[in-house]
Amino acid sequence: MKEEHTPVKLSESHVTGTVHPIPLVDLLWQHRHVSGEVIRRWEAVAETADFILGEDVLEFERAYSAFAGVRHCAGVASGTDALELALRAGGVGAGDEVIVPTNSFIASAAAVVRAGATPVFVDVDPIYLLIDPTKVAGAVTAKTAAVVAVHLFGQMAPMTELRSAVGERMLLIEDAAQAHGASQDGIGPGGFGLAAATSFYPGKNLGAYGDAGAVLTDDDGIAERTLRLRDHGSSTKYEHPELGFNCRLDTLQAVVLREKLRFLAAWNGQRRRAADVYDDLLQDVPDIQTPKVVPGNEHVWHLYVVRVPNRDRVLGRLRDVGIGAGVHYPIPIHMQGAFRFLGHEKGDFPVAERSCEEILSLPIYPGIDVDQQLRVVEELRRALG
Ligand SMILES: *Cc1c(COP(=O)(O)O)cnc(C)c1O
């Protein structure tokens, strides 16, 4: 273990022995790369009072659309806002149904409700745990207006199959909150669907120092409407042709994002190498399933999710020795109390439900070193035994 590693806070009783804990994600390592420039430019923003939709927002939007290979990037206040605005900009609203995979962060479905529509859940495939295109067709009704393709864990959902399942009448909207820099057959989020929503929550592959997000699209009309909706329904000051929201990307966050974006490709490369190391080290560990990559996908490893028997026991043992493992996600969205009104029961989406009991996210982040990964695997082997 390197001495410079920053321990995460754990209660005394959770730390046995003297080794440093290994966190699920290490944001301080990233901060060290950008702190000088971020603070210098924050001062510049303060001195010009360029707080709302400042120059840094425009510059970041330009830089991120170039990085993502889409024509437009509209910065907003969170990933959830981005998904809601993408749906609204596409005309989705009251009376509409939107198909969403049940294995995702709750925001994928909450944004649908916020847009005024009703989520219709579908199961995921048993290998990649991504939205299953063969289940989508069965969920379509006359009211279906859109499908949300969630690019979970850092790899893209099968977009060609989804496109065929969705047809021309319905919109395909991408939830790319975990897929900064991912691609499928060379095309990234926003290149398949009408729009992609992404999040810059601090722990994402590109993370701000607070909440932030963006809508990515090649469609001029969607871009224009998103820019209006994020700013009180206005594109000319004090003229409001429609009602919108106040969910602009903050200038101070845009400063952080501009700076971190310069490192994103390299940091994704480090995640990829770390995933390769885990793949190698875990090869001969019995009872463990390592994550698989969809053919044609460039995975950016937001999370490295294995499947193990007796997951809760394994998770507890790892945490006891200071390994910051996690579960993404322990409860499928259709079983969340917030969606009880849809009337789902256990057994409705068996693949997602079963996977929730087996999945385990191992520490992965730019800056993780092989010694740390060796220790994670050694402790995992012990926890499984
Ligand atoms: C993080 C995340 C979101 C929501 O983003 P926020 O910025 O937290 O609002 C939506 N979908 C997925 C899959 C996410 O991981």
Ligand as a Chemical Component Dictionary entry (heavy atoms), coordinates in Angstrom:
data_LIG
# 
_chem_comp.id                   LIG 
_chem_comp.type                 NON-POLYMER 
_chem_comp.pdbx_formal_charge   0 
_chem_comp.three_letter_code    LIG 
# 
loop_
_chem_comp_atom.comp_id 
_chem_comp_atom.atom_id 
_chem_comp_atom.alt_atom_id 
_chem_comp_atom.type_symbol 
_chem_comp_atom.charge 
_chem_comp_atom.model_Cartn_x 
_chem_comp_atom.model_Cartn_y 
_chem_comp_atom.model_Cartn_z 
_chem_comp_atom.pdbx_ordinal 
LIG C1 C1 C 0 -26.561 9.001  -11.035 1  
LIG C2 C2 C 0 -27.629 8.460  -11.907 2  
LIG C3 C3 C 0 -28.752 9.214  -12.270 3  
LIG C4 C4 C 0 -29.118 10.536 -11.629 4  
LIG O1 O1 O 0 -28.188 11.508 -11.651 5  
LIG P1 P1 P 0 -28.212 12.693 -10.552 6  
LIG O2 O2 O 0 -27.184 13.619 -11.089 7  
LIG O3 O3 O 0 -27.850 12.080 -9.246  8  
LIG O4 O4 O 0 -29.573 13.290 -10.549 9  
LIG C5 C5 C 0 -29.641 8.686  -13.170 10 
LIG N1 N1 N 0 -29.459 7.466  -13.702 11 
LIG C6 C6 C 0 -28.418 6.691  -13.358 12 
LIG C7 C7 C 0 -28.275 5.343  -13.989 13 
LIG C8 C8 C 0 -27.476 7.154  -12.434 14 
LIG O5 O5 O 0 -26.439 6.367  -12.097 15 
# 
loop_
_chem_comp_bond.comp_id 
_chem_comp_bond.atom_id_1 
_chem_comp_bond.atom_id_2 
_chem_comp_bond.value_order 
_chem_comp_bond.pdbx_ordinal 
LIG C1 C2 SING 1  
LIG C2 C3 SING 2  
LIG C2 C8 DOUB 3  
LIG C3 C4 SING 4  
LIG C3 C5 DOUB 5  
LIG C4 O1 SING 6  
LIG O1 P1 SING 7  
LIG P1 O2 DOUB 8  
LIG P1 O3 SING 9  
LIG P1 O4 SING 10 
LIG C5 N1 SING 11 
LIG N1 C6 DOUB 12 
LIG C6 C7 SING 13 
LIG C6 C8 SING 14 
LIG C8 O5 SING 15 
# 
